[in-house]
Amino acid sequence: MNKLISIFLIVFYSSRIIAQGDEYWQQTADYHIKADIDVKSHTFNGIQRVTYHNNSPDTLFKIYFHLYYNAFQPNSMMAVRALDIPDPERNIEKSFSELKSNETGKVDIRILKQNDSLLNFEIFETILKAKLNDPIFPGDSAVFDLEYLTMIPKLIRRAGRESSEGVDYSMAQWYPKIVAYDDEGYHPDVYIGREFYGVFGTFDVYIDIESSYKVAGGGKLIDTELLENNKKRYHFRAENVHDFVWAADRDYVRYSVKADSLITFVFFYQDIGNRKKAWLQLGEILKEAFHFINKRYGRYQYDIYNFIEAGDGGMEYPLATLISGDRPLNSLVGISVHEFMHSWYHTMIATNESSYPWMDEGFTSFATIEVLQFLISKGLIEREFPDFPFQNDYNMYQEYINSYFYEPMNIHSDHFSTNYAYGVSAYISGMIFLKQLEYIVGKQSFDAGLLKYFDKWKFKSPKPVDFIRVMEKTSDLELRWYLDYFVNRQGAIDFRIDTVYHKKKNLIIDLKRIGNIPMPVDIQIVFSDGSKKNYSIPLDLMFGSKMKDEFEFEILPVWKWVNNKYSFSLADQDKKISKIIIDPSLRMADIDRSNNARDLSKRDKNSKK
């Protein structure tokens, strides 16, 4: 009988795994945190309960927590990496070497329990690992209780106390955060200083601090309460988010703007220096941008967003950003737009930006340029862009591809060899990945796909293939090759007009692919009277062609990827051809555009001599 029961249990759990194998799932973690801040010692006592729901088909036998503040110590992995990387970021290596003993960070875990039973644990740098007393079966949950004392470090990067602009506390990555578990398993990444990945859930956060401090947080302020010991308690709540940030300062001024009937923007800045005018203008400008953003990228899913002067530059968190605030208006708008656009790709869509930073930083940078262009068109900011707004970024990408530092995009954010390679890959290559995809599938399909991607994958942490599948369905094209060539391997796009000659009454145009990345190719014929005709050469790997784009075009026969040469002929034209151009829209990231055009008018003039 016992043997039969065992067999039944194995079959039962196996069937659950098989049944759920093709279904999407994700874990959830609900936090209840109380933090009592001592502003004299720059420490806080934390009491935290995490209710963790195992929605996976797997039985869990261990758990991990991030203890981010352990990174802010001399000789930590973050400090060592800052010293050893060839191009350290903003003197960060000097900051670590100059830390005094009372300026370091540390999370001292006093108690960790699972379902009221003490757990043994070990800590490696910023990761706590605990073997569970009781496994968490699929569909079950567990309650973890923690008590800890945290030393708040001097701000070096993103989080800590005493920012360069005088903000007292920038409290990012401040609590023991449960490590994400997905279909790839756990992601216990030691904090080196770049990107994050979290578990969606609800945060109820209570912060006790001296009453002279004003607290801003990445959620809705539920209430405040004056305590007996000259302290004030702030209660924040945020639902369906994967992180919580807060900041505190004695000089904060707060105001709010209704972005629309459902959404409120809240602003916290220090009323010192010349900040006030720009910060008060910021609200109305972002309100105008918000209507464009919702239509273009999908509807913002929360009812609040907080713009907080804090941190060391600009950093995104759910429902809030920390930004340095002593800026002229254009700069303040630029960084606010960028960090707010992270709400789509970091907060709501929430890819694993540690593994795929380009899916957050790159997509956000793409949207930032579009939103700033919209604000310029409305006369709300003054900023100059090239005629092709992405041109400067394409130029930087071209320099990077031709450099010694070039690495493929699919590297984990902490493991790029240089900050330069990470920066270009995450921000610029990711941006170009989108703009070039618009070139491949056509603007109409791309725009529809961008919205469909948001609608399908919000709150689900998609991977690169999930994005590509949405674009395939929207465009009715095969696109896996693009992901493989442009993201997963090293390579370059380089096409040229090879030869142009007449044969009988036809004009023969020979093209050559010099780089190792195949692409569809747009060709524009410019006539002597200034008129133009466009052609599109599909790539065979697409099994189709874009149907609509920014301009009308005629579709030519496919270019087979195994061939590095392609020829086509144009019948004798009524009008004289003066120029032939590869990719007139400039959206293809060709690393050498000097051979992308052929001026036939010069040849005709020379032939007459």
C-alpha positions in Angstrom: 0.0 0.0 0.0 2.8 2.4 0.9 4.5 1.7 -2.3 1.3 2.4 -4.2 0.8 5.7 -2.4 4.4 6.7 -3.2 3.8 5.9 -6.9 0.6 7.9 -6.8 2.3 10.9 -5.4 5.1 10.8 -7.9 2.6 10.5 -10.8 0.5 13.3 -9.2 3.3 15.8 -8.9 4.8 14.8 -12.3 1.4 15.3 -13.9 1.2 18.8 -12.3 4.6 19.6 -13.7 3.7 18.4 -17.2 0.4 20.1 -17.1 2.0 23.4 -16.2 5.0 23.0 -18.3 3.6 24.9 -21.3 1.9 27.5 -19.1 3.4 30.8 -18.0 4.0 31.1 -14.2 5.9 33.4 -11.9 6.5 33.6 -8.2 5.0 36.3 -5.9 6.3 37.8 -2.7 4.4 40.0 -0.4 6.4 42.2 2.0 5.5 43.7 5.4 8.5 45.8 6.5 9.0 48.0 9.6 12.2 50.1 9.7 13.2 52.2 12.7 15.8 54.8 11.5 18.5 56.1 13.9 19.7 59.3 12.1 22.6 59.8 14.5 24.3 56.4 13.9 22.9 56.1 10.4 21.5 52.6 11.1 18.1 51.1 11.2 16.4 48.1 12.8 14.3 46.1 10.4 11.5 43.7 11.1 10.2 42.0 8.0 7.7 39.4 7.0 7.7 38.0 3.5 4.9 35.7 2.3 6.4 33.8 -0.6 4.1 32.0 -3.1 5.5 29.1 -5.1 3.6 29.3 -8.3 6.2 27.2 -10.1 5.9 23.5 -11.0 9.0 22.9 -8.9 9.5 21.9 -5.2 11.8 24.4 -3.6 14.4 23.2 -1.0 16.3 26.5 -0.5 15.8 30.2 -0.5 18.1 33.2 -1.3 17.9 36.8 -0.2 19.8 39.9 -1.6 21.6 41.9 1.1 22.7 44.7 -1.2 24.3 47.0 1.4 27.0 44.4 2.1 28.6 45.5 -1.2 29.5 48.9 0.2 32.7 47.8 1.9 36.4 47.9 0.9 37.4 44.7 -0.7 33.8 43.7 -1.6 33.3 42.2 -5.0 31.8 45.5 -6.1 34.9 47.4 -4.8 37.3 44.9 -6.4 35.5 45.1 -9.8 35.6 48.9 -9.6 39.3 48.8 -9.1 40.1 46.1 -11.8 37.8 47.2 -14.7 39.8 49.2 -17.3 37.4 52.1 -17.3 36.0 52.6 -13.8 32.8 54.6 -13.5 32.8 58.1 -12.0 35.7 57.6 -9.7 33.8 54.8 -7.9 37.1 53.0 -7.2 38.4 56.0 -5.3 35.2 56.2 -3.2 35.6 52.7 -2.0 39.2 53.2 -1.0 38.3 56.3 1.0 35.4 54.7 3.0 35.8 55.1 6.8 34.7 52.4 9.1 31.5 54.3 10.0 30.7 54.9 6.3 30.5 51.3 5.1 27.3 49.3 4.7 26.3 46.1 6.3 23.2 44.0 6.8 23.4 42.0 10.1 20.7 39.3 10.0 19.7 38.6 13.6 16.8 36.2 13.0 15.5 34.3 9.9 12.5 32.0 10.3 10.4 29.9 8.0 6.9 29.5 9.3 8.0 30.4 12.8 10.9 27.9 12.8 14.5 29.2 12.8 16.5 28.7 9.7 20.2 28.3 9.5 21.8 30.4 6.8 25.1 31.4 5.3 26.1 34.7 3.7 28.3 35.2 0.7 28.9 38.9 0.0 25.4 40.2 -0.8 23.7 36.8 -1.0 22.1 35.0 1.9 21.4 31.3 1.3 19.2 29.1 3.6 18.3 25.5 3.3 14.6 25.2 4.1 13.3 23.2 7.0 10.3 22.3 5.0 10.2 22.3 1.2 7.8 24.5 -0.6 5.7 22.4 -2.9 4.1 23.7 -6.1 1.1 25.9 -5.3 2.1 26.3 -1.6 3.5 29.3 0.2 5.8 30.0 3.1 6.2 32.9 5.5 9.7 34.2 6.2 10.4 36.4 9.2 13.6 38.5 9.4 15.0 40.8 12.0 18.1 42.7 11.1 20.3 45.7 11.8 21.5 47.7 8.8 24.3 50.2 8.6 23.5 52.8 5.9 26.6 53.4 3.8 27.8 56.7 2.5 26.4 57.1 -0.9 28.8 55.8 -3.6 26.4 54.5 -6.1 22.6 54.8 -6.1 22.0 54.1 -2.4 23.1 55.5 0.9 23.4 58.7 2.9 24.6 62.2 2.2 24.4 62.5 -1.6 26.6 65.1 -3.4 23.6 67.4 -3.5 22.9 67.1 0.2 20.0 64.7 0.3 20.2 62.9 3.6 19.0 59.4 2.7 18.6 57.7 -0.7 17.2 54.3 0.3 17.4 52.0 -2.6 18.1 48.2 -2.3 17.8 48.7 1.4 15.9 45.6 2.6 16.6 41.9 2.4 15.0 41.1 -1.0 14.0 37.6 -2.0 16.0 36.4 -5.0 13.9 35.8 -8.2 13.2 32.2 -9.2 11.9 31.5 -12.7 12.0 28.7 -15.3 15.8 29.1 -15.3 16.0 28.6 -11.6 17.3 31.1 -9.0 19.2 34.2 -9.9 21.5 34.8 -6.9 23.6 37.6 -8.5 26.1 39.2 -6.1 25.6 43.0 -6.3 28.4 44.4 -8.5 26.6 47.6 -9.3 24.5 47.3 -12.4 21.0 45.9 -12.9 18.3 44.2 -10.9 15.6 41.5 -11.2 12.8 41.0 -8.7 9.6 39.2 -7.8 6.2 40.9 -8.1 4.1 41.4 -5.0 2.7 43.9 -2.5 4.8 46.1 -0.2 3.5 47.5 3.1 6.3 49.6 4.4 6.5 51.5 7.7 9.3 53.9 8.2 9.9 55.5 11.6 12.3 58.5 11.5 12.8 61.8 13.3 9.9 64.1 12.6 12.1 66.8 11.1 12.6 64.5 8.0 10.2 64.4 5.1 10.0 60.9 3.5 9.2 60.2 -0.2 8.5 56.6 -1.3 7.8 54.4 -4.3 4.2 53.9 -3.5 1.1 55.6 -2.1 1.4 57.2 1.3 -1.4 55.6 3.3 -1.0 57.7 6.4 1.5 59.2 8.9 1.6 59.0 12.6 3.4 61.1 15.3 5.2 58.8 17.8 6.1 59.5 21.4 9.9 59.6 20.8 9.9 62.7 18.5 9.6 60.4 15.5 7.1 60.2 12.7 5.8 57.0 11.1 5.2 56.9 7.4 3.1 54.0 6.0 3.5 53.3 2.2 1.8 50.7 0.1 2.6 49.5 -3.4 0.8 46.7 -5.2 2.0 44.5 -8.0 5.6 45.8 -8.0 8.9 44.1 -7.6 10.8 46.6 -5.5 10.3 49.5 -3.1 12.5 52.7 -2.8 12.3 55.6 -0.4 14.3 58.8 0.4 14.3 61.2 3.3 15.5 64.8 3.7 14.8 67.8 5.9 14.6 70.2 3.0 12.1 68.5 0.8 9.3 70.4 -0.9 6.4 68.4 -2.2 3.8 69.2 -4.9 1.7 67.1 -7.1 0.1 67.2 -10.6 -2.8 65.2 -12.0 -1.4 63.6 -15.1 -5.0 62.6 -16.0 -8.1 61.7 -14.1 -6.6 58.6 -12.7 -2.9 59.2 -12.3 -1.0 61.6 -10.0 2.6 62.7 -10.4 4.3 63.7 -7.1 7.5 65.7 -7.0 10.0 66.0 -4.1 12.9 68.4 -4.4 15.1 70.5 -2.1 14.1 74.1 -2.2 17.6 75.4 -2.3 19.7 77.1 -5.0 17.9 77.6 -8.3 15.9 74.4 -8.4 12.4 75.7 -7.8 11.6 77.2 -11.2 12.7 74.1 -13.2 11.0 71.7 -10.9 7.7 73.5 -11.0 7.8 73.6 -14.8 8.6 69.9 -14.8 5.1 68.8 -13.7 3.2 70.4 -16.5 5.7 69.3 -19.2 5.5 65.6 -18.0 1.7 65.9 -17.9 1.7 66.8 -21.6 4.1 64.0 -22.4 2.0 61.5 -20.5 -0.9 61.5 -23.0 1.6 60.7 -25.9 3.3 58.0 -23.9 0.1 56.1 -23.1 -1.0 56.0 -26.7 2.4 55.0 -28.0 3.7 52.4 -25.5 0.6 51.2 -23.5 -1.5 52.4 -20.6 0.4 53.1 -17.3 -1.0 50.6 -14.9 -0.7 52.4 -11.5 -2.3 55.5 -10.1 0.9 57.3 -8.9 4.5 58.1 -9.8 7.0 59.9 -7.7 9.9 62.1 -9.0 12.4 62.3 -6.1 15.6 64.3 -5.8 18.0 61.8 -4.4 20.6 59.3 -5.4 23.6 60.0 -7.6 22.2 60.7 -11.1 19.2 58.9 -12.3 17.9 55.5 -11.3 14.5 53.8 -11.9 12.4 52.0 -9.4 8.7 50.9 -9.4 6.5 54.0 -8.9 9.5 56.3 -8.4 12.8 57.5 -9.6 15.7 59.0 -7.7 17.4 61.8 -9.7 19.9 64.5 -9.0 17.9 67.7 -9.0 20.3 70.6 -9.5 19.8 70.8 -13.2 18.6 73.3 -15.9 15.1 72.6 -17.2 16.1 70.6 -20.4 18.4 68.3 -18.4 15.8 67.8 -15.7 13.1 67.0 -18.3 15.5 64.6 -20.1 16.4 62.5 -17.1 12.8 62.5 -15.8 11.5 61.3 -19.1 14.1 58.6 -19.3 13.5 57.3 -15.8 9.7 57.5 -16.1 9.9 55.4 -19.3 11.6 52.7 -17.3 8.1 52.3 -15.8 7.3 50.4 -19.0 10.3 48.2 -19.5 11.8 47.9 -16.0 8.7 48.1 -13.8 5.6 46.8 -15.7 7.1 44.5 -18.4 10.0 43.8 -16.0 12.5 41.8 -18.0 15.4 40.3 -16.2 17.6 43.3 -16.8 20.6 41.7 -15.2 20.6 39.1 -18.0 19.1 41.3 -20.8 19.9 44.9 -19.9 19.3 46.0 -23.5 15.6 45.0 -23.2 15.2 47.6 -20.5 17.9 50.3 -21.0 17.8 50.1 -24.8 14.0 50.1 -25.1 13.8 52.9 -22.6 16.4 55.0 -24.5 14.4 54.4 -27.7 11.2 55.7 -26.1 13.1 58.6 -24.5 14.2 60.0 -27.8 10.6 59.7 -29.2 9.1 61.4 -26.2 11.7 64.3 -26.2 10.9 64.7 -29.9 7.3 65.1 -29.1 8.0 67.7 -26.4 10.2 69.6 -28.9 7.4 69.6 -31.4 5.1 71.1 -28.8 7.6 73.8 -28.0 7.9 72.6 -24.4 11.7 72.1 -24.4 14.6 73.3 -26.5 16.9 70.7 -27.7 18.6 69.9 -31.0 18.5 66.5 -32.7 19.8 65.6 -36.1 17.2 65.2 -38.9 17.3 61.5 -38.1 17.0 61.8 -34.3 18.9 58.5 -33.6 21.9 59.5 -35.8 24.2 60.3 -33.0 23.6 56.9 -31.4 24.1 55.1 -34.7 27.4 56.9 -35.0 28.5 55.8 -31.5 27.4 52.2 -32.3 29.5 52.3 -35.5 32.6 53.5 -33.5 32.0 50.7 -30.9 31.6 47.9 -33.5 34.9 48.9 -35.1 36.7 49.1 -31.7 38.7 46.6 -29.7 36.1 46.7 -26.9 33.2 45.3 -29.0 31.3 42.4 -27.3 27.9 40.8 -28.2 24.8 42.1 -26.5 23.7 38.9 -24.8 26.3 39.1 -22.0 25.1 39.4 -18.4 25.2 43.0 -17.3 27.9 42.4 -14.7 30.2 40.5 -17.0 31.0 42.9 -19.7 34.8 43.5 -19.9 34.4 47.3 -19.8 31.9 49.8 -18.7 32.1 51.2 -22.3 31.0 47.9 -23.8 28.1 47.5 -21.3 27.0 51.1 -21.9 26.8 50.9 -25.6 25.4 47.4 -25.6 22.7 48.1 -23.1 21.6 51.6 -24.1 22.6 52.2 -27.7 22.6 48.7 -29.2 19.3 48.0 -27.5 17.8 51.2 -28.9 19.1 50.4 -32.4 17.7 46.9 -32.1 14.2 48.5 -32.0 14.7 51.2 -34.6 16.3 48.7 -37.0 13.4 46.3 -36.4 11.0 49.0 -37.5 13.1 49.1 -40.7 12.8 45.3 -41.1 9.1 44.9 -40.5 7.8 48.3 -41.5 6.6 51.1 -39.3 2.9 50.1 -39.2 3.7 46.5 -38.0 6.3 47.8 -35.6 4.0 50.3 -33.9 1.3 47.7 -33.5 3.8 45.2 -32.2 5.2 47.6 -29.6 1.7 48.0 -28.1 0.9 44.3 -28.4 4.1 43.5 -26.6 3.1 45.7 -23.6 -0.4 44.3 -23.5 0.7 40.7 -23.7 3.7 40.8 -21.4 3.1 43.4 -18.8 3.9 42.0 -15.3 5.3 38.8 -16.8 9.1 39.4 -17.2 9.5 38.3 -20.8 12.7 37.1 -22.5 14.1 38.2 -25.9 12.3 35.4 -27.7 9.0 36.5 -26.2 9.4 40.0 -27.7 10.4 38.5 -31.1 7.4 36.2 -31.2 5.1 39.2 -30.7 6.7 41.0 -33.5 6.5 37.9 -35.7 2.8 37.5 -35.1 2.2 41.2 -35.8 4.3 41.4 -39.0 3.6 37.9 -40.2 7.4 37.5 -40.7 10.0 35.2 -39.3 12.4 37.1 -37.2 14.4 34.7 -35.0 17.4 35.2 -37.3 17.5 38.9 -36.3 17.7 38.0 -32.7 20.4 35.5 -33.4 22.6 37.7 -35.6 22.2 41.0 -33.9 22.0 40.0 -30.2 23.6 36.6 -29.7 26.8 36.9 -31.7 29.4 39.3 -32.8 28.9 40.7 -36.2 28.5 43.8 -38.4 26.1 45.1 -41.0 27.8 46.4 -44.0 26.4 46.7 -47.6 27.7 48.6 -50.6 26.7 49.4 -54.1 29.3 47.4 -56.0 28.8 48.1 -59.7 26.2 50.0 -61.8 26.1 49.5 -65.6 23.8 49.4 -68.6 23.0 46.2 -70.4 20.9 46.7 -73.5 18.0 48.9 -72.2 18.3 47.9 -68.6 20.3 49.4 -65.7 22.0 46.7 -63.7 22.8 47.4 -60.1 25.1 45.0 -58.2 25.1 45.0 -54.4 27.5 43.3 -52.0 27.2 42.3 -48.4 30.6 42.9 -46.8 29.5 42.4 -43.1 28.5 39.0 -41.7 24.9 40.0 -40.7 22.3 39.5 -43.5 19.5 42.1 -43.7 16.7 43.1 -46.0 17.8 46.1 -48.0 15.9 49.2 -49.0 17.0 50.9 -52.2 16.0 54.4 -53.4 16.3 55.6 -56.9 16.6 59.4 -57.2 15.8 61.0 -60.6 17.3 64.1 -62.1 14.1 66.0 -61.5 14.2 65.2 -57.8 11.5 62.6 -57.8 12.2 59.2 -56.1 11.2 55.6 -56.3 11.8 53.0 -53.5 12.4 49.3 -53.6 12.7 46.7 -50.8 14.7 43.5 -51.1 13.4 41.0 -48.6 15.8 38.6 -46.8 14.9 35.0 -47.5 15.0 34.2 -43.8 12.0 36.4 -43.2 9.7 34.3 -45.5 8.0 37.5 -46.5 8.4 41.2 -46.8 7.3 44.3 -44.9 4.1 45.5 -46.4 3.9 49.1 -45.2 6.5 51.6 -44.1 7.1 55.3 -43.9 7.1 55.4 -47.7 5.7 53.6 -50.7 7.9 50.9 -52.2 8.0 48.0 -54.7 9.1 44.6 -53.5 12.0 42.9 -55.4 13.0 39.2 -55.3 14.5 37.9 -52.1 18.2 38.1 -51.2 19.3 34.6 -50.1 21.4 34.8 -47.0 24.1 32.4 -48.3 24.9 34.8 -51.1 27.0 37.9 -50.5 26.1 39.4 -53.8 22.7 40.5 -55.3 21.9 42.0 -58.7 18.7 43.5 -60.0 17.8 45.4 -63.1 15.7 48.4 -63.8 14.1 48.8 -67.2 14.8 51.9 -69.2 13.3 54.8 -67.3 11.5 57.8 -68.8 13.5 60.0 -66.4 17.3 60.0 -66.0 18.6 58.4 -62.8 20.9 60.7 -60.8 21.5 58.7 -57.6 21.1 55.2 -56.1 20.9 55.0 -52.2 21.0 52.0 -49.9 18.7 52.6 -46.8 17.6 56.2 -47.4 15.8 56.2 -44.0 19.2 55.6 -42.2 17.6 53.0 -39.9 19.8 50.1 -40.8 23.0 50.1 -38.7 25.4 49.9 -41.6 28.9 50.5 -40.1 30.2 52.1 -43.3 27.8 54.3 -45.1 30.4 55.9 -47.4 29.6 53.2 -50.0 25.8 53.2 -49.6 25.2 55.8 -52.4 26.2 56.1 -56.0 26.0 59.5 -57.7 25.3 58.7 -61.4 25.0 62.4 -62.4 28.8 62.8 -61.8 29.5 59.8 -63.9 27.3 61.2 -66.7 29.2 64.5 -66.5 32.5 62.8 -66.6 31.5 60.7 -69.6 30.7 63.8 -71.6 34.2 65.2 -71.3 
